[in-house]
């Protein structure tokens, strides 16, 4: 069944305005670039410098495209979106690497382990703060998975259970005003079965969900985790997962507050895997403990 409103549910949840969205991108790019230039990674700081200046330049181009009455605004915003996504994730990686080197000098723990653990712990803390303060992180993921369910994509059982679970985790869902806003923004979407107990549904669909989950993990995590394992050993398992999470949160910030829409950020699983591979290669340059088995 096609959805009544052509605007993706994940976009309707935030109701972004173009100018304010690009203004967020400017502030976010300036914040990341300032930190990267102030706290450069010890190895090859030129990578951080190129990333910072590239991020600022692309953000400036996007703002000019929006301000100019004659520029092909949509075309420029579309073509620069992948660049700003990669540059932002790369900048965050440079920052975490710089912090990991500082901790390594105090504790003597390998930098790759520090990066992996600090990324996982730091991102978990950041997401908890994001949800408690702004109350939109879990709601956005609920909208994203519900959108995938409504679009009749493959793995519908998986999208259903993920959507329901994020809805139950949402702080906004736990209070009356937030709950009313969630219902209002989802009012035009296709009805979706909402099991009262997602764990009963999980048990009933266990076989199908297990297969779907393994396929998703293989597509999204196999490339970065596999390469990082060969480069960094056991620490590479956690390092590859950390890179995926850093990328996902950078995408969330742009989707929630920046100009790109949900549809613009949709891409194939293999495309994401290749991008993750590029981030792992960046880490192989910035971190010292690369240990290839050949």
BAZAZA-345089 format. One record per residue (C-alpha): residue number from 1; residue in one letter; x, z, y. Coordinates in steps of 0.5 Angstrom, whole numbers. Example, Ala and Ser with C-alpha at 12.3 -4.5 7.8 and 13.67 -1.06 7.14 Angstrom:
% residues 2
<node><seq>1</seq><type>A</type><px>25</px><pz>16</pz><py>-9</py></node>
<node><seq>2</seq><type>S</type><px>27</px><pz>14</pz><py>-2</py></node>
//
This chain:
% residues 294
<node><seq>1</seq><type>X</type><px>0</px><pz>0</pz><py>0</py></node>
<node><seq>2</seq><type>X</type><px>3</px><pz>-2</pz><py>7</py></node>
<node><seq>3</seq><type>X</type><px>4</px><pz>4</pz><py>12</py></node>
<node><seq>4</seq><type>X</type><px>-1</px><pz>3</pz><py>18</py></node>
<node><seq>5</seq><type>X</type><px>4</px><pz>5</pz><py>23</py></node>
<node><seq>6</seq><type>X</type><px>10</px><pz>0</pz><py>23</py></node>
<node><seq>7</seq><type>X</type><px>15</px><pz>5</pz><py>26</py></node>
<node><seq>8</seq><type>X</type><px>18</px><pz>8</pz><py>20</py></node>
<node><seq>9</seq><type>X</type><px>16</px><pz>16</pz><py>19</py></node>
<node><seq>10</seq><type>X</type><px>23</px><pz>18</pz><py>20</py></node>
<node><seq>11</seq><type>X</type><px>23</px><pz>15</pz><py>27</py></node>
<node><seq>12</seq><type>X</type><px>16</px><pz>18</pz><py>29</py></node>
<node><seq>13</seq><type>X</type><px>19</px><pz>25</pz><py>28</py></node>
<node><seq>14</seq><type>X</type><px>23</px><pz>24</pz><py>34</py></node>
<node><seq>15</seq><type>X</type><px>20</px><pz>20</pz><py>39</py></node>
<node><seq>16</seq><type>X</type><px>26</px><pz>17</pz><py>42</py></node>
<node><seq>17</seq><type>X</type><px>27</px><pz>14</pz><py>49</py></node>
<node><seq>18</seq><type>X</type><px>32</px><pz>9</pz><py>49</py></node>
<node><seq>19</seq><type>X</type><px>36</px><pz>11</pz><py>55</py></node>
<node><seq>20</seq><type>X</type><px>36</px><pz>18</pz><py>53</py></node>
<node><seq>21</seq><type>X</type><px>38</px><pz>16</pz><py>46</py></node>
<node><seq>22</seq><type>X</type><px>44</px><pz>13</pz><py>49</py></node>
<node><seq>23</seq><type>X</type><px>46</px><pz>18</pz><py>54</py></node>
<node><seq>24</seq><type>X</type><px>46</px><pz>23</pz><py>48</py></node>
<node><seq>25</seq><type>X</type><px>51</px><pz>18</pz><py>45</py></node>
<node><seq>26</seq><type>X</type><px>55</px><pz>18</pz><py>51</py></node>
<node><seq>27</seq><type>X</type><px>56</px><pz>26</pz><py>51</py></node>
<node><seq>28</seq><type>X</type><px>57</px><pz>26</pz><py>44</py></node>
<node><seq>29</seq><type>X</type><px>63</px><pz>21</pz><py>44</py></node>
<node><seq>30</seq><type>X</type><px>66</px><pz>24</pz><py>50</py></node>
<node><seq>31</seq><type>X</type><px>66</px><pz>31</pz><py>46</py></node>
<node><seq>32</seq><type>X</type><px>69</px><pz>28</pz><py>40</py></node>
<node><seq>33</seq><type>X</type><px>74</px><pz>24</pz><py>43</py></node>
<node><seq>34</seq><type>X</type><px>76</px><pz>30</pz><py>48</py></node>
<node><seq>35</seq><type>X</type><px>77</px><pz>34</pz><py>42</py></node>
<node><seq>36</seq><type>X</type><px>81</px><pz>29</pz><py>38</py></node>
<node><seq>37</seq><type>X</type><px>86</px><pz>28</pz><py>44</py></node>
<node><seq>38</seq><type>X</type><px>87</px><pz>35</pz><py>45</py></node>
<node><seq>39</seq><type>X</type><px>88</px><pz>37</pz><py>38</py></node>
<node><seq>40</seq><type>X</type><px>91</px><pz>31</pz><py>34</py></node>
<node><seq>41</seq><type>X</type><px>93</px><pz>31</pz><py>27</py></node>
<node><seq>42</seq><type>X</type><px>100</px><pz>32</pz><py>26</py></node>
<node><seq>43</seq><type>X</type><px>101</px><pz>26</pz><py>22</py></node>
<node><seq>44</seq><type>X</type><px>100</px><pz>19</pz><py>25</py></node>
<node><seq>45</seq><type>X</type><px>96</px><pz>22</pz><py>31</py></node>
<node><seq>46</seq><type>X</type><px>96</px><pz>15</pz><py>33</py></node>
<node><seq>47</seq><type>X</type><px>90</px><pz>14</pz><py>29</py></node>
<node><seq>48</seq><type>X</type><px>86</px><pz>19</pz><py>32</py></node>
<node><seq>49</seq><type>X</type><px>88</px><pz>16</pz><py>39</py></node>
<node><seq>50</seq><type>X</type><px>85</px><pz>9</pz><py>37</py></node>
<node><seq>51</seq><type>X</type><px>79</px><pz>13</pz><py>34</py></node>
<node><seq>52</seq><type>X</type><px>78</px><pz>16</pz><py>40</py></node>
<node><seq>53</seq><type>X</type><px>79</px><pz>11</pz><py>45</py></node>
<node><seq>54</seq><type>X</type><px>75</px><pz>6</pz><py>41</py></node>
<node><seq>55</seq><type>X</type><px>69</px><pz>11</pz><py>40</py></node>
<node><seq>56</seq><type>X</type><px>69</px><pz>11</pz><py>48</py></node>
<node><seq>57</seq><type>X</type><px>70</px><pz>4</pz><py>49</py></node>
<node><seq>58</seq><type>X</type><px>64</px><pz>2</pz><py>44</py></node>
<node><seq>59</seq><type>X</type><px>59</px><pz>7</pz><py>47</py></node>
<node><seq>60</seq><type>X</type><px>61</px><pz>5</pz><py>54</py></node>
<node><seq>61</seq><type>X</type><px>59</px><pz>-2</pz><py>52</py></node>
<node><seq>62</seq><type>X</type><px>53</px><pz>0</pz><py>49</py></node>
<node><seq>63</seq><type>X</type><px>51</px><pz>4</pz><py>56</py></node>
<node><seq>64</seq><type>X</type><px>53</px><pz>-3</pz><py>60</py></node>
<node><seq>65</seq><type>X</type><px>48</px><pz>-7</pz><py>55</py></node>
<node><seq>66</seq><type>X</type><px>42</px><pz>-2</pz><py>57</py></node>
<node><seq>67</seq><type>X</type><px>43</px><pz>-2</pz><py>64</py></node>
<node><seq>68</seq><type>X</type><px>44</px><pz>-10</pz><py>65</py></node>
<node><seq>69</seq><type>X</type><px>38</px><pz>-14</pz><py>66</py></node>
<node><seq>70</seq><type>X</type><px>41</px><pz>-20</pz><py>63</py></node>
<node><seq>71</seq><type>X</type><px>45</px><pz>-17</pz><py>57</py></node>
<node><seq>72</seq><type>X</type><px>43</px><pz>-19</pz><py>50</py></node>
<node><seq>73</seq><type>X</type><px>41</px><pz>-11</pz><py>49</py></node>
<node><seq>74</seq><type>X</type><px>38</px><pz>-11</pz><py>42</py></node>
<node><seq>75</seq><type>X</type><px>44</px><pz>-16</pz><py>40</py></node>
<node><seq>76</seq><type>X</type><px>50</px><pz>-12</pz><py>43</py></node>
<node><seq>77</seq><type>X</type><px>46</px><pz>-5</pz><py>40</py></node>
<node><seq>78</seq><type>X</type><px>46</px><pz>-8</pz><py>33</py></node>
<node><seq>79</seq><type>X</type><px>53</px><pz>-11</pz><py>33</py></node>
<node><seq>80</seq><type>X</type><px>56</px><pz>-4</pz><py>35</py></node>
<node><seq>81</seq><type>X</type><px>52</px><pz>0</pz><py>31</py></node>
<node><seq>82</seq><type>X</type><px>57</px><pz>0</pz><py>25</py></node>
<node><seq>83</seq><type>X</type><px>63</px><pz>1</pz><py>29</py></node>
<node><seq>84</seq><type>X</type><px>60</px><pz>7</pz><py>33</py></node>
<node><seq>85</seq><type>X</type><px>58</px><pz>10</pz><py>26</py></node>
<node><seq>86</seq><type>X</type><px>65</px><pz>9</pz><py>23</py></node>
<node><seq>87</seq><type>X</type><px>69</px><pz>11</pz><py>29</py></node>
<node><seq>88</seq><type>X</type><px>65</px><pz>18</pz><py>30</py></node>
<node><seq>89</seq><type>X</type><px>66</px><pz>20</pz><py>22</py></node>
<node><seq>90</seq><type>X</type><px>73</px><pz>18</pz><py>23</py></node>
<node><seq>91</seq><type>X</type><px>74</px><pz>22</pz><py>29</py></node>
<node><seq>92</seq><type>X</type><px>71</px><pz>28</pz><py>25</py></node>
<node><seq>93</seq><type>X</type><px>75</px><pz>27</pz><py>20</py></node>
<node><seq>94</seq><type>X</type><px>81</px><pz>27</pz><py>24</py></node>
<node><seq>95</seq><type>X</type><px>79</px><pz>34</pz><py>27</py></node>
<node><seq>96</seq><type>X</type><px>78</px><pz>37</pz><py>21</py></node>
<node><seq>97</seq><type>X</type><px>85</px><pz>35</pz><py>18</py></node>
<node><seq>98</seq><type>X</type><px>88</px><pz>38</pz><py>25</py></node>
<node><seq>99</seq><type>X</type><px>85</px><pz>44</pz><py>23</py></node>
<node><seq>100</seq><type>X</type><px>87</px><pz>44</pz><py>16</py></node>
<node><seq>101</seq><type>X</type><px>94</px><pz>43</pz><py>18</py></node>
<node><seq>102</seq><type>X</type><px>94</px><pz>49</pz><py>23</py></node>
<node><seq>103</seq><type>X</type><px>91</px><pz>53</pz><py>17</py></node>
<node><seq>104</seq><type>X</type><px>96</px><pz>51</pz><py>12</py></node>
<node><seq>105</seq><type>X</type><px>102</px><pz>53</pz><py>17</py></node>
<node><seq>106</seq><type>X</type><px>98</px><pz>60</pz><py>16</py></node>
<node><seq>107</seq><type>X</type><px>96</px><pz>61</pz><py>9</py></node>
<node><seq>108</seq><type>X</type><px>101</px><pz>56</pz><py>5</py></node>
<node><seq>109</seq><type>X</type><px>95</px><pz>53</pz><py>2</py></node>
<node><seq>110</seq><type>X</type><px>95</px><pz>45</pz><py>1</py></node>
<node><seq>111</seq><type>X</type><px>92</px><pz>41</pz><py>6</py></node>
<node><seq>112</seq><type>X</type><px>88</px><pz>37</pz><py>2</py></node>
<node><seq>113</seq><type>X</type><px>85</px><pz>44</pz><py>-1</py></node>
<node><seq>114</seq><type>X</type><px>84</px><pz>47</pz><py>6</py></node>
<node><seq>115</seq><type>X</type><px>80</px><pz>40</pz><py>8</py></node>
<node><seq>116</seq><type>X</type><px>76</px><pz>40</pz><py>2</py></node>
<node><seq>117</seq><type>X</type><px>73</px><pz>47</pz><py>2</py></node>
<node><seq>118</seq><type>X</type><px>73</px><pz>48</pz><py>10</py></node>
<node><seq>119</seq><type>X</type><px>69</px><pz>41</pz><py>10</py></node>
<node><seq>120</seq><type>X</type><px>64</px><pz>44</pz><py>5</py></node>
<node><seq>121</seq><type>X</type><px>63</px><pz>51</pz><py>8</py></node>
<node><seq>122</seq><type>X</type><px>64</px><pz>48</pz><py>15</py></node>
<node><seq>123</seq><type>X</type><px>58</px><pz>43</pz><py>14</py></node>
<node><seq>124</seq><type>X</type><px>54</px><pz>48</pz><py>11</py></node>
<node><seq>125</seq><type>X</type><px>54</px><pz>53</pz><py>16</py></node>
<node><seq>126</seq><type>X</type><px>53</px><pz>47</pz><py>21</py></node>
<node><seq>127</seq><type>X</type><px>47</px><pz>45</pz><py>18</py></node>
<node><seq>128</seq><type>X</type><px>44</px><pz>52</pz><py>17</py></node>
<node><seq>129</seq><type>X</type><px>45</px><pz>53</pz><py>25</py></node>
<node><seq>130</seq><type>X</type><px>42</px><pz>46</pz><py>26</py></node>
<node><seq>131</seq><type>X</type><px>36</px><pz>48</pz><py>22</py></node>
<node><seq>132</seq><type>X</type><px>35</px><pz>55</pz><py>25</py></node>
<node><seq>133</seq><type>X</type><px>36</px><pz>53</pz><py>32</py></node>
<node><seq>134</seq><type>X</type><px>33</px><pz>46</pz><py>33</py></node>
<node><seq>135</seq><type>X</type><px>29</px><pz>46</pz><py>26</py></node>
<node><seq>136</seq><type>X</type><px>29</px><pz>39</pz><py>25</py></node>
<node><seq>137</seq><type>X</type><px>34</px><pz>38</pz><py>20</py></node>
<node><seq>138</seq><type>X</type><px>30</px><pz>39</pz><py>14</py></node>
<node><seq>139</seq><type>X</type><px>24</px><pz>36</pz><py>17</py></node>
<node><seq>140</seq><type>X</type><px>28</px><pz>29</pz><py>18</py></node>
<node><seq>141</seq><type>X</type><px>30</px><pz>29</pz><py>11</py></node>
<node><seq>142</seq><type>X</type><px>23</px><pz>30</pz><py>9</py></node>
<node><seq>143</seq><type>X</type><px>21</px><pz>24</pz><py>13</py></node>
<node><seq>144</seq><type>X</type><px>27</px><pz>20</pz><py>10</py></node>
<node><seq>145</seq><type>X</type><px>25</px><pz>21</pz><py>3</py></node>
<node><seq>146</seq><type>X</type><px>17</px><pz>21</pz><py>5</py></node>
<node><seq>147</seq><type>X</type><px>19</px><pz>14</pz><py>8</py></node>
<node><seq>148</seq><type>X</type><px>22</px><pz>11</pz><py>2</py></node>
<node><seq>149</seq><type>X</type><px>17</px><pz>14</pz><py>-3</py></node>
<node><seq>150</seq><type>X</type><px>12</px><pz>10</pz><py>2</py></node>
<node><seq>151</seq><type>X</type><px>16</px><pz>4</pz><py>2</py></node>
<node><seq>152</seq><type>X</type><px>15</px><pz>4</pz><py>-6</py></node>
<node><seq>153</seq><type>X</type><px>22</px><pz>3</pz><py>-7</py></node>
<node><seq>154</seq><type>X</type><px>26</px><pz>5</pz><py>-13</py></node>
<node><seq>155</seq><type>X</type><px>26</px><pz>12</pz><py>-16</py></node>
<node><seq>156</seq><type>X</type><px>20</px><pz>14</pz><py>-13</py></node>
<node><seq>157</seq><type>X</type><px>19</px><pz>20</pz><py>-17</py></node>
<node><seq>158</seq><type>X</type><px>26</px><pz>22</pz><py>-14</py></node>
<node><seq>159</seq><type>X</type><px>24</px><pz>21</pz><py>-7</py></node>
<node><seq>160</seq><type>X</type><px>18</px><pz>25</pz><py>-8</py></node>
<node><seq>161</seq><type>X</type><px>21</px><pz>31</pz><py>-11</py></node>
<node><seq>162</seq><type>X</type><px>26</px><pz>31</pz><py>-5</py></node>
<node><seq>163</seq><type>X</type><px>21</px><pz>30</pz><py>0</py></node>
<node><seq>164</seq><type>X</type><px>17</px><pz>36</pz><py>-2</py></node>
<node><seq>165</seq><type>X</type><px>23</px><pz>40</pz><py>-3</py></node>
<node><seq>166</seq><type>X</type><px>26</px><pz>39</pz><py>4</py></node>
<node><seq>167</seq><type>X</type><px>19</px><pz>40</pz><py>7</py></node>
<node><seq>168</seq><type>X</type><px>19</px><pz>47</pz><py>3</py></node>
<node><seq>169</seq><type>X</type><px>26</px><pz>48</pz><py>6</py></node>
<node><seq>170</seq><type>X</type><px>24</px><pz>47</pz><py>13</py></node>
<node><seq>171</seq><type>X</type><px>24</px><pz>52</pz><py>18</py></node>
<node><seq>172</seq><type>X</type><px>19</px><pz>48</pz><py>23</py></node>
<node><seq>173</seq><type>X</type><px>14</px><pz>48</pz><py>17</py></node>
<node><seq>174</seq><type>X</type><px>14</px><pz>56</pz><py>16</py></node>
<node><seq>175</seq><type>X</type><px>11</px><pz>57</pz><py>23</py></node>
<node><seq>176</seq><type>X</type><px>4</px><pz>54</pz><py>26</py></node>
<node><seq>177</seq><type>X</type><px>6</px><pz>50</pz><py>32</py></node>
<node><seq>178</seq><type>X</type><px>12</px><pz>46</pz><py>28</py></node>
<node><seq>179</seq><type>X</type><px>7</px><pz>45</pz><py>22</py></node>
<node><seq>180</seq><type>X</type><px>2</px><pz>42</pz><py>27</py></node>
<node><seq>181</seq><type>X</type><px>7</px><pz>37</pz><py>30</py></node>
<node><seq>182</seq><type>X</type><px>9</px><pz>35</pz><py>23</py></node>
<node><seq>183</seq><type>X</type><px>2</px><pz>34</pz><py>21</py></node>
<node><seq>184</seq><type>X</type><px>1</px><pz>30</pz><py>27</py></node>
<node><seq>185</seq><type>X</type><px>7</px><pz>26</pz><py>26</py></node>
<node><seq>186</seq><type>X</type><px>6</px><pz>24</pz><py>19</py></node>
<node><seq>187</seq><type>X</type><px>-2</px><pz>23</pz><py>21</py></node>
<node><seq>188</seq><type>X</type><px>-1</px><pz>15</pz><py>20</py></node>
<node><seq>189</seq><type>X</type><px>3</px><pz>15</pz><py>14</py></node>
<node><seq>190</seq><type>X</type><px>1</px><pz>13</pz><py>7</py></node>
<node><seq>191</seq><type>X</type><px>-2</px><pz>19</pz><py>3</py></node>
<node><seq>192</seq><type>X</type><px>3</px><pz>22</pz><py>-2</py></node>
<node><seq>193</seq><type>X</type><px>2</px><pz>27</pz><py>-8</py></node>
<node><seq>194</seq><type>X</type><px>5</px><pz>34</pz><py>-6</py></node>
<node><seq>195</seq><type>X</type><px>5</px><pz>38</pz><py>-12</py></node>
<node><seq>196</seq><type>X</type><px>4</px><pz>45</pz><py>-10</py></node>
<node><seq>197</seq><type>X</type><px>10</px><pz>47</pz><py>-15</py></node>
<node><seq>198</seq><type>X</type><px>16</px><pz>42</pz><py>-14</py></node>
<node><seq>199</seq><type>X</type><px>19</px><pz>45</pz><py>-20</py></node>
<node><seq>200</seq><type>X</type><px>13</px><pz>44</pz><py>-25</py></node>
<node><seq>201</seq><type>X</type><px>14</px><pz>37</pz><py>-23</py></node>
<node><seq>202</seq><type>X</type><px>21</px><pz>37</pz><py>-24</py></node>
<node><seq>203</seq><type>X</type><px>20</px><pz>39</pz><py>-31</py></node>
<node><seq>204</seq><type>X</type><px>15</px><pz>34</pz><py>-32</py></node>
<node><seq>205</seq><type>X</type><px>19</px><pz>28</pz><py>-30</py></node>
<node><seq>206</seq><type>X</type><px>26</px><pz>31</pz><py>-32</py></node>
<node><seq>207</seq><type>X</type><px>28</px><pz>25</pz><py>-36</py></node>
<node><seq>208</seq><type>X</type><px>26</px><pz>20</pz><py>-31</py></node>
<node><seq>209</seq><type>X</type><px>29</px><pz>24</pz><py>-25</py></node>
<node><seq>210</seq><type>X</type><px>36</px><pz>25</pz><py>-29</py></node>
<node><seq>211</seq><type>X</type><px>37</px><pz>18</pz><py>-30</py></node>
<node><seq>212</seq><type>X</type><px>35</px><pz>16</pz><py>-23</py></node>
<node><seq>213</seq><type>X</type><px>40</px><pz>22</pz><py>-20</py></node>
<node><seq>214</seq><type>X</type><px>45</px><pz>20</pz><py>-24</py></node>
<node><seq>215</seq><type>X</type><px>45</px><pz>13</pz><py>-22</py></node>
<node><seq>216</seq><type>X</type><px>44</px><pz>15</pz><py>-14</py></node>
<node><seq>217</seq><type>X</type><px>51</px><pz>19</pz><py>-15</py></node>
<node><seq>218</seq><type>X</type><px>54</px><pz>14</pz><py>-19</py></node>
<node><seq>219</seq><type>X</type><px>53</px><pz>9</pz><py>-13</py></node>
<node><seq>220</seq><type>X</type><px>54</px><pz>14</pz><py>-7</py></node>
<node><seq>221</seq><type>X</type><px>60</px><pz>18</pz><py>-10</py></node>
<node><seq>222</seq><type>X</type><px>63</px><pz>14</pz><py>-15</py></node>
<node><seq>223</seq><type>X</type><px>68</px><pz>10</pz><py>-11</py></node>
<node><seq>224</seq><type>X</type><px>70</px><pz>16</pz><py>-6</py></node>
<node><seq>225</seq><type>X</type><px>71</px><pz>21</pz><py>-11</py></node>
<node><seq>226</seq><type>X</type><px>74</px><pz>17</pz><py>-16</py></node>
<node><seq>227</seq><type>X</type><px>79</px><pz>14</pz><py>-11</py></node>
<node><seq>228</seq><type>X</type><px>81</px><pz>21</pz><py>-8</py></node>
<node><seq>229</seq><type>X</type><px>82</px><pz>24</pz><py>-15</py></node>
<node><seq>230</seq><type>X</type><px>87</px><pz>19</pz><py>-16</py></node>
<node><seq>231</seq><type>X</type><px>90</px><pz>20</pz><py>-10</py></node>
<node><seq>232</seq><type>X</type><px>90</px><pz>28</pz><py>-9</py></node>
<node><seq>233</seq><type>X</type><px>88</px><pz>31</pz><py>-16</py></node>
<node><seq>234</seq><type>X</type><px>83</px><pz>36</pz><py>-18</py></node>
<node><seq>235</seq><type>X</type><px>82</px><pz>37</pz><py>-10</py></node>
<node><seq>236</seq><type>X</type><px>80</px><pz>30</pz><py>-9</py></node>
<node><seq>237</seq><type>X</type><px>73</px><pz>31</pz><py>-13</py></node>
<node><seq>238</seq><type>X</type><px>71</px><pz>36</pz><py>-7</py></node>
<node><seq>239</seq><type>X</type><px>75</px><pz>32</pz><py>-2</py></node>
<node><seq>240</seq><type>X</type><px>71</px><pz>26</pz><py>-4</py></node>
<node><seq>241</seq><type>X</type><px>64</px><pz>30</pz><py>-3</py></node>
<node><seq>242</seq><type>X</type><px>66</px><pz>32</pz><py>3</py></node>
<node><seq>243</seq><type>X</type><px>67</px><pz>25</pz><py>6</py></node>
<node><seq>244</seq><type>X</type><px>60</px><pz>23</pz><py>4</py></node>
<node><seq>245</seq><type>X</type><px>57</px><pz>30</pz><py>7</py></node>
<node><seq>246</seq><type>X</type><px>61</px><pz>28</pz><py>14</py></node>
<node><seq>247</seq><type>X</type><px>59</px><pz>21</pz><py>14</py></node>
<node><seq>248</seq><type>X</type><px>52</px><pz>23</pz><py>13</py></node>
<node><seq>249</seq><type>X</type><px>51</px><pz>28</pz><py>18</py></node>
<node><seq>250</seq><type>X</type><px>54</px><pz>24</pz><py>23</py></node>
<node><seq>251</seq><type>X</type><px>49</px><pz>19</pz><py>21</py></node>
<node><seq>252</seq><type>X</type><px>44</px><pz>24</pz><py>22</py></node>
<node><seq>253</seq><type>X</type><px>46</px><pz>26</pz><py>29</py></node>
<node><seq>254</seq><type>X</type><px>45</px><pz>19</pz><py>31</py></node>
<node><seq>255</seq><type>X</type><px>39</px><pz>17</pz><py>28</py></node>
<node><seq>256</seq><type>X</type><px>36</px><pz>24</pz><py>30</py></node>
<node><seq>257</seq><type>X</type><px>38</px><pz>23</pz><py>38</py></node>
<node><seq>258</seq><type>X</type><px>42</px><pz>17</pz><py>39</py></node>
<node><seq>259</seq><type>X</type><px>39</px><pz>10</pz><py>40</py></node>
<node><seq>260</seq><type>X</type><px>40</px><pz>7</pz><py>32</py></node>
<node><seq>261</seq><type>X</type><px>33</px><pz>7</pz><py>29</py></node>
<node><seq>262</seq><type>X</type><px>32</px><pz>9</pz><py>21</py></node>
<node><seq>263</seq><type>X</type><px>31</px><pz>1</pz><py>19</py></node>
<node><seq>264</seq><type>X</type><px>38</px><pz>0</pz><py>23</py></node>
<node><seq>265</seq><type>X</type><px>42</px><pz>5</pz><py>18</py></node>
<node><seq>266</seq><type>X</type><px>39</px><pz>3</pz><py>12</py></node>
<node><seq>267</seq><type>X</type><px>44</px><pz>-1</pz><py>8</py></node>
<node><seq>268</seq><type>X</type><px>46</px><pz>-2</pz><py>0</py></node>
<node><seq>269</seq><type>X</type><px>49</px><pz>3</pz><py>-4</py></node>
<node><seq>270</seq><type>X</type><px>55</px><pz>-1</pz><py>-5</py></node>
<node><seq>271</seq><type>X</type><px>56</px><pz>-2</pz><py>2</py></node>
<node><seq>272</seq><type>X</type><px>56</px><pz>6</pz><py>3</py></node>
<node><seq>273</seq><type>X</type><px>61</px><pz>6</pz><py>-2</py></node>
<node><seq>274</seq><type>X</type><px>66</px><pz>1</pz><py>1</py></node>
<node><seq>275</seq><type>X</type><px>65</px><pz>5</pz><py>7</py></node>
<node><seq>276</seq><type>X</type><px>67</px><pz>12</pz><py>4</py></node>
<node><seq>277</seq><type>X</type><px>73</px><pz>8</pz><py>1</py></node>
<node><seq>278</seq><type>X</type><px>75</px><pz>7</pz><py>8</py></node>
<node><seq>279</seq><type>X</type><px>75</px><pz>14</pz><py>10</py></node>
<node><seq>280</seq><type>X</type><px>78</px><pz>16</pz><py>4</py></node>
<node><seq>281</seq><type>X</type><px>84</px><pz>12</pz><py>5</py></node>
<node><seq>282</seq><type>X</type><px>84</px><pz>15</pz><py>12</py></node>
<node><seq>283</seq><type>X</type><px>85</px><pz>21</pz><py>9</py></node>
<node><seq>284</seq><type>X</type><px>91</px><pz>19</pz><py>4</py></node>
<node><seq>285</seq><type>X</type><px>95</px><pz>17</pz><py>11</py></node>
<node><seq>286</seq><type>X</type><px>93</px><pz>23</pz><py>15</py></node>
<node><seq>287</seq><type>X</type><px>94</px><pz>28</pz><py>9</py></node>
<node><seq>288</seq><type>X</type><px>101</px><pz>29</pz><py>5</py></node>
<node><seq>289</seq><type>X</type><px>99</px><pz>31</pz><py>-2</py></node>
<node><seq>290</seq><type>X</type><px>98</px><pz>24</pz><py>-4</py></node>
<node><seq>291</seq><type>X</type><px>100</px><pz>23</pz><py>-12</py></node>
<node><seq>292</seq><type>X</type><px>98</px><pz>17</pz><py>-15</py></node>
<node><seq>293</seq><type>X</type><px>98</px><pz>17</pz><py>-22</py></node>
<node><seq>294</seq><type>X</type><px>102</px><pz>10</pz><py>-23</py></node>
//
